Amino acid sequence: NFNCSPTLNNGSANPLHDRRVRRALSMAVDRADIVNHVTGIGQPIARSYIPEGALVGYEPPVEHGITFDPDAARALLAEAGYPEGKGLPALSILYNTGAQHEQVAQAIRRQWKQHLGLDVLLEGVPVTLFRDRLKQQDYTIARASWFGDYPDPTTWLQKMVSDDGNNDCRWNNPEFDALVKRADKMPRGPERLAVLREAEALLLDEQPMALLYQYVNLYLVDPKKLSGIEFNAWARVKLEDIAPVRNED
């Protein structure tokens, strides 16, 4: 999450209110390095907010997604008034301790130092304090994750509507809000999905979040003993469909 409010809690101007700063920071993250050398289980790099392949009939606008481009990131940061990171107010990455969040934050800190010349503070706190600080907007950058509850784009996109209680970024974009609300009144079908795709494209252009990777589920199954297992993005396995494999020997 990027804190997208115009001002920070101390009343000072928030540099992350400028989409150019958010995009620059996002462009300077080498996601391939993180999933290959930090998390180590090969999660798919996130080129979209809604995971590719999660929804039948919906193709996320990955062409609007951020790619690792440190040269473009430096140019964009300079355009925003912070050449080589100079003059940019202090930033920190807030995360809840445990579950490898610290290692990911450390990797991003190293990358921003290398590619943008930024010194970013790391703030690891217990999960209860982490949640409180999110809700109080007491952060500049914070770890985030989201799981879709039901198979529709709105289970992700509704989170980023300006008045939604889960919009911890406090990102406010009337055009995005209008697209999501317009889709709410449309019947299911390709036209509705096209409107939601337009909303996601706008979100990706604005980068209120630096999307890193999509979660994966790891299963250990012996195909010689079980069959009929169908894996899906929702991690819902119907045990009644699983059958033991009968060996003739």
C-alpha positions, 0 to 999 in steps of 0.5 A: 500500500502507498498512503495516497492522502494529500497530507501525512498525519503530521500535517506535512505534504505527502509525496506519495499523493503524486502518482509519479512518485508511486509509479517510480517506486513501483518501477524500481522493484525487481519482482523476479528477484523477490520471488526467485531469491527471497520467497523462493517458491516462484509466485507469479509476478503481479502484472495486474491486481486481479490474478490472471486466470482466476476468473472465467471470461475476465482478462486483466489489463496486464498491459497497464501493469508495471514492469521493472524499469529503473531508468524510467523510475529515476526519470519519473522521480526527477520529473516529480521534483526529486532527482536522484531521490534528493528532497524526497521526504523520509519514507518507511515500510510498515509491516507486521512481523512474521510470515517472511514480510521482513525479508521482502521489505529488506529486499525492496529497501535494498532495491530502492537504495540501489536504483533510486538512491533512497534510504527507507526505514523498516518498521516491523510491528506486531499485527494488532499494532499494524492494523491500528496504524493502517486504519489511522493512516499512520504510515507512508508505505505498508505491506498489504495482501488481499484474497478474493472471497467470491468469483467476480472482479468486484471482490478485488475492485470494491476494496479500492472504492474511495469510501470502502472501509478496506481502502487502506491507501485512502486512494480517491479516484471518482472515475474509478468509483463511477466505473465500479458503481456502474458495473454494479447496476449491469447484468452479468456478461461481457459488457459488465466485465469490460467496464470492470476491466477499464476500472482495473486499468485505471487503478494500474495506471495510478498505482495506489499499490505496488503489486508484487506477486500473486499467492500460490497454494502448494499441495503434496499429492501422491497420484498413485493413491488419489485421483479426481482432485481439481485445483482452483484459484479459490483453494476449494477442493471437494473431498467428496470427488477424491477417489483412491486409486485402485492398484491391480497388484 
